């Protein structure tokens, strides 16, 4: 029959990796997507030319694809159009102070609000690390209690 101190050593051996794992590997944080929201402003002939930021034809090929996909969304879709980081319109600034961009497309002017939405780590990834920390604290307590009783 093993001594009670053997149980304490086993509890410590289990607690150490349970403590080290969440500290050594934080929850994975997925990249934050770039968001695009477009709204019709006015027909091209009634909008001041000086306030126009881009004509559709002036944008890069990839920028044209994103602008077109954002404008041509089905009716009733209210969520912003999202693309992966690095896949946005190269001509747009996606920083915090990015203002609206006015783009002439198909005879009308559209206002584009762009940004980056925060996704954050997934719930199961966070919960598994917190559970591991809790289990390690319990095992450390059990090991200390068993060791002190002897």
C-alpha positions as CSV (number, residue, x, y, z in Angstrom):
1,X,0.0,0.0,0.0
2,X,1.5,3.4,-1.0
3,X,2.0,6.0,1.6
4,X,-0.1,9.1,1.7
5,X,2.8,11.2,0.6
6,X,2.9,9.2,-2.6
7,X,-0.6,10.5,-3.3
8,X,0.6,14.0,-2.7
9,X,3.4,13.6,-5.2
10,X,1.0,12.1,-7.8
11,X,-1.3,15.1,-7.2
12,X,1.6,17.5,-7.8
13,X,2.7,15.6,-10.9
14,X,-0.8,16.1,-12.3
15,X,-1.2,19.7,-11.2
16,X,2.0,21.0,-12.7
17,X,1.1,20.3,-16.4
18,X,-2.4,21.5,-15.8
19,X,-1.0,24.8,-14.5
20,X,1.7,25.1,-17.2
21,X,-0.6,24.4,-20.2
22,X,-2.8,27.5,-20.0
23,X,0.1,29.8,-19.1
24,X,2.3,28.5,-21.9
25,X,-0.4,28.5,-24.6
26,X,-2.9,31.3,-24.5
27,X,-6.2,30.9,-26.4
28,X,-5.7,31.3,-30.1
29,X,-6.9,34.7,-31.4
30,X,-8.2,34.5,-34.9
31,X,-7.4,37.4,-37.2
32,X,-9.9,40.3,-37.1
33,X,-11.8,40.6,-40.4
34,X,-12.0,43.9,-42.4
35,X,-15.6,45.2,-42.6
36,X,-17.2,47.2,-45.4
37,X,-20.6,48.9,-45.3
38,X,-21.9,50.9,-48.3
39,X,-24.8,53.2,-48.6
40,X,-26.2,55.0,-51.6
41,X,-25.7,58.8,-51.3
42,X,-26.8,60.5,-54.5
43,X,-26.8,60.2,-58.3
44,X,-23.4,61.1,-59.8
45,X,-24.7,64.4,-61.4
46,X,-25.9,65.8,-58.1
47,X,-22.8,65.0,-56.0
48,X,-19.9,67.6,-55.8
49,X,-17.0,66.2,-57.7
50,X,-14.5,67.7,-55.2
51,X,-15.9,65.5,-52.4
52,X,-15.5,62.3,-54.4
53,X,-12.7,60.1,-53.2
54,X,-12.5,57.4,-55.9
55,X,-14.1,56.5,-59.2
56,X,-14.7,52.7,-59.5
57,X,-12.3,52.5,-62.5
58,X,-9.5,54.0,-60.5
59,X,-9.5,51.2,-57.9
60,X,-7.2,48.2,-58.1
61,X,-8.8,45.0,-59.5
62,X,-9.1,43.5,-56.0
63,X,-10.5,46.8,-54.7
64,X,-13.1,46.8,-57.5
65,X,-14.2,43.3,-56.6
66,X,-14.6,44.2,-52.9
67,X,-16.5,47.4,-53.7
68,X,-18.8,45.6,-56.2
69,X,-19.5,42.8,-53.7
70,X,-20.3,45.3,-51.0
71,X,-22.7,47.3,-53.1
72,X,-24.3,44.3,-54.9
73,X,-25.4,42.5,-51.8
74,X,-29.0,41.2,-51.6
75,X,-31.7,43.3,-50.1
76,X,-32.3,42.8,-46.4
77,X,-28.6,42.0,-45.6
78,X,-27.6,44.3,-42.8
79,X,-24.3,42.9,-41.7
80,X,-21.2,44.6,-43.1
81,X,-19.3,42.8,-45.9
82,X,-16.3,41.1,-44.3
83,X,-13.0,40.0,-45.9
84,X,-9.8,38.5,-44.3
85,X,-7.0,40.9,-43.3
86,X,-4.9,41.7,-46.3
87,X,-7.8,41.1,-48.6
88,X,-9.4,44.6,-48.4
89,X,-9.3,47.5,-50.8
90,X,-5.7,48.6,-51.0
91,X,-6.6,52.2,-51.5
92,X,-8.7,52.4,-48.2
93,X,-7.2,52.9,-44.7
94,X,-8.7,50.5,-42.2
95,X,-7.4,52.2,-39.1
96,X,-9.4,53.7,-36.2
97,X,-9.5,57.2,-37.8
98,X,-10.6,56.0,-41.3
99,X,-13.3,58.3,-42.5
100,X,-16.0,57.4,-45.0
101,X,-14.9,57.0,-48.6
102,X,-17.1,58.3,-51.4
103,X,-16.9,56.1,-54.5
104,X,-18.6,56.7,-57.9
105,X,-20.0,53.4,-59.1
106,X,-22.4,52.8,-62.0
107,X,-23.7,56.4,-62.2
108,X,-24.2,56.8,-58.4
109,X,-22.1,57.8,-55.4
110,X,-21.8,55.4,-52.4
111,X,-20.5,56.1,-49.0
112,X,-18.2,53.4,-47.7
113,X,-17.5,52.9,-44.0
114,X,-14.6,50.6,-43.4
115,X,-13.1,49.2,-40.3
116,X,-11.9,46.1,-38.5
117,X,-14.2,44.1,-36.3
118,X,-12.8,42.3,-33.2
119,X,-13.4,38.6,-33.1
120,X,-11.5,37.4,-30.0
121,X,-10.7,33.9,-28.9
122,X,-13.4,31.2,-29.0
123,X,-15.4,30.4,-25.9
124,X,-14.3,26.7,-25.7
125,X,-10.7,27.7,-25.9
126,X,-11.0,30.1,-23.0
127,X,-13.1,27.7,-20.9
128,X,-10.7,24.8,-21.4
129,X,-7.8,26.9,-20.1
130,X,-9.8,28.2,-17.1
131,X,-10.9,24.6,-16.3
132,X,-7.3,23.5,-16.4
133,X,-6.2,26.3,-14.1
134,X,-9.0,25.4,-11.6
135,X,-8.1,21.7,-11.7
136,X,-4.5,22.5,-11.0
137,X,-5.4,24.7,-8.0
138,X,-7.6,21.9,-6.6
139,X,-4.8,19.3,-7.1
140,X,-2.3,21.6,-5.4
141,X,-4.6,22.1,-2.5
142,X,-5.2,18.3,-2.2
143,X,-1.4,17.7,-2.4
144,X,-0.8,20.3,0.3
145,X,-3.5,18.9,2.5
146,X,-2.2,15.3,2.2
147,X,1.4,16.3,2.8
148,X,0.5,18.3,5.9
149,X,-1.5,15.5,7.4
150,X,1.6,13.3,7.5
